[in-house]
Amino acid sequence: MNTIIRAMLTDELLKEVRYKAVRSGGKGGQNVNKVSTKVELYFDIVNSLYLSEEQKETLLDKLRNQTDKDGVLRISSQEDRSQIMNKNNVTEKFSALIASALRKKKKRGKTSPTAASRTERLDSKKKQSAKKSSRRKDIDFDE
């Protein structure tokens, strides 16, 4: 999937996203007790209108550790003291996560070892053999 289609898909998916602001732990002083700065993003993969069935299955499979049993993806951000900054962070995380999950892996082509690597391997085996044979005591069993 090229970048233009991926960007369009992400924009469409952002229409289906729900945001929720909750109280955040961590830095912020007294502000942390009064203002809900942590932002959580919820995306229902199963009921998405813009994803095909194949894409839904791919996302559910690849993101199974980040989704609940109903197929809802949950991402949160509380890095900044500002709710708006955290919303931007969580939106960027979502876009990157969806893009990387929908990216298809390239098929690995078979390769064969090079001539140099073959000779290097055989040389190392000969050295190891010589090292071990030099440790052996010469015992004559013919007597």
Secondary structure per residue as TSV (DSSP state, phi and psi in degrees):
chain	resnum	aa	ss	phi	psi
A	1	M	-	360.0	126.6
A	2	N	-	-79.4	170.8
A	3	T	H	-66.5	-34.1
A	4	I	H	-66.0	-47.2
A	5	I	H	-64.0	-40.5
A	6	R	H	-62.5	-42.3
A	7	A	H	-65.5	-41.0
A	8	M	H	-64.8	-41.7
A	9	L	H	-63.3	-43.7
A	10	T	H	-63.0	-40.9
A	11	D	H	-61.9	-41.5
A	12	E	H	-66.0	-39.6
A	13	L	H	-68.3	-30.2
A	14	L	H	-65.1	-20.4
A	15	K	T	-70.9	-23.5
A	16	E	T	-96.4	1.8
A	17	V	-	-85.4	141.9
A	18	R	E	-112.1	138.3
A	19	Y	E	-110.1	147.6
A	20	K	E	-140.4	128.8
A	21	A	E	-99.0	129.0
A	22	V	E	-131.5	166.2
A	23	R	-	-69.9	139.6
A	24	S	-	-108.0	148.3
A	25	G	-	-87.7	-179.3
A	26	G	S	89.6	-157.2
A	27	K	S	-65.0	154.6
A	28	G	-	142.2	-9.6
A	29	G	T	65.2	-140.0
A	30	Q	T	-68.4	-23.5
A	31	N	H	-58.0	-32.7
A	32	V	H	-65.9	-26.0
A	33	N	H	-84.3	-14.8
A	34	K	H	-109.6	-30.1
A	35	V	-	-116.5	137.7
A	36	S	-	-87.2	98.7
A	37	T	-	-104.0	-21.1
A	38	K	E	-73.3	135.8
A	39	V	E	-118.7	131.7
A	40	E	E	-113.6	138.0
A	41	L	E	-111.1	132.3
A	42	Y	E	-120.3	131.6
A	43	F	E	-135.3	119.1
A	44	D	E	-85.6	101.3
A	45	I	S	-67.2	-42.9
A	46	V	T	-63.4	-39.6
A	47	N	T	-98.9	17.7
A	48	S	-	-69.9	137.0
A	49	L	S	-85.5	-22.9
A	50	Y	S	-95.3	-10.6
A	51	L	S	-98.4	142.4
A	52	S	-	-77.4	167.1
A	53	E	H	-62.0	-37.7
A	54	E	H	-64.4	-43.1
A	55	Q	H	-65.2	-39.6
A	56	K	H	-61.6	-45.3
A	57	E	H	-62.8	-41.0
A	58	T	H	-62.1	-47.4
A	59	L	H	-63.6	-44.4
A	60	L	H	-63.5	-35.5
A	61	D	H	-72.1	-50.0
A	62	K	H	-73.6	-28.3
A	63	L	T	-109.4	27.2
A	64	R	T	-63.1	-25.6
A	65	N	T	-79.1	-13.2
A	66	Q	T	-111.2	1.5
A	67	T	B	-112.7	155.4
A	68	D	-	-89.3	-176.3
A	69	K	T	-66.2	-19.9
A	70	D	T	-88.7	-1.3
A	71	G	-	84.1	26.6
A	72	V	E	-100.6	122.3
A	73	L	E	-82.4	133.4
A	74	R	E	-126.7	123.5
A	75	I	E	-128.2	139.7
A	76	S	E	-131.5	159.4
A	77	S	E	-145.4	131.4
A	78	Q	-	-140.2	27.8
A	79	E	S	-69.0	-35.3
A	80	D	S	-105.1	164.7
A	81	R	S	-81.8	-13.2
A	82	S	-	-100.0	136.1
A	83	Q	H	-64.9	-38.9
A	84	I	H	-64.8	-43.1
A	85	M	H	-63.5	-40.9
A	86	N	H	-66.8	-34.6
A	87	K	H	-65.8	-42.1
A	88	N	H	-63.0	-42.1
A	89	N	H	-61.5	-45.5
A	90	V	H	-69.5	-32.5
A	91	T	H	-68.1	-41.3
A	92	E	H	-64.5	-42.1
A	93	K	H	-59.9	-43.1
A	94	F	H	-61.9	-48.4
A	95	S	H	-60.3	-44.9
A	96	A	H	-65.4	-40.4
A	97	L	H	-65.5	-45.4
A	98	I	H	-65.3	-43.1
A	99	A	H	-63.1	-43.2
A	100	S	H	-72.0	-33.0
A	101	A	H	-71.3	-32.9
A	102	L	H	-86.9	-8.5
A	103	R	S	-70.4	131.5
A	104	K	-	-86.2	138.2
A	105	K	-	-73.4	142.6
A	106	K	-	-72.8	142.0
A	107	K	-	-75.2	133.4
A	108	R	-	-80.1	129.0
A	109	G	-	-87.9	146.2
A	110	K	-	-69.3	138.7
A	111	T	-	-128.4	156.6
A	112	S	-	-115.3	153.9
A	113	P	-	-64.5	146.5
A	114	T	-	-74.5	163.8
A	115	A	H	-62.4	-40.3
A	116	A	H	-63.9	-41.4
A	117	S	H	-69.0	-33.1
A	118	R	H	-65.0	-47.6
A	119	T	H	-65.4	-37.3
A	120	E	H	-63.1	-41.2
A	121	R	H	-64.5	-45.7
A	122	L	H	-64.7	-38.9
A	123	D	H	-62.6	-42.7
A	124	S	H	-66.6	-35.5
A	125	K	H	-66.1	-39.6
A	126	K	H	-65.5	-41.1
A	127	K	H	-62.7	-44.3
A	128	Q	H	-63.1	-41.5
A	129	S	H	-63.3	-44.1
A	130	A	H	-64.3	-40.1
A	131	K	H	-61.4	-45.6
A	132	K	H	-71.8	-37.7
A	133	S	H	-69.7	-27.4
A	134	S	H	-71.8	-20.1
A	135	R	H	-80.8	-20.9
A	136	R	S	-69.0	143.5
A	137	K	-	-86.3	141.8
A	138	D	-	-81.7	105.8
A	139	I	-	-113.8	130.6
A	140	D	-	-100.9	116.5
A	141	F	-	-94.4	-0.4
A	142	D	-	-79.6	-11.5
A	143	E	-	-69.6	360.0
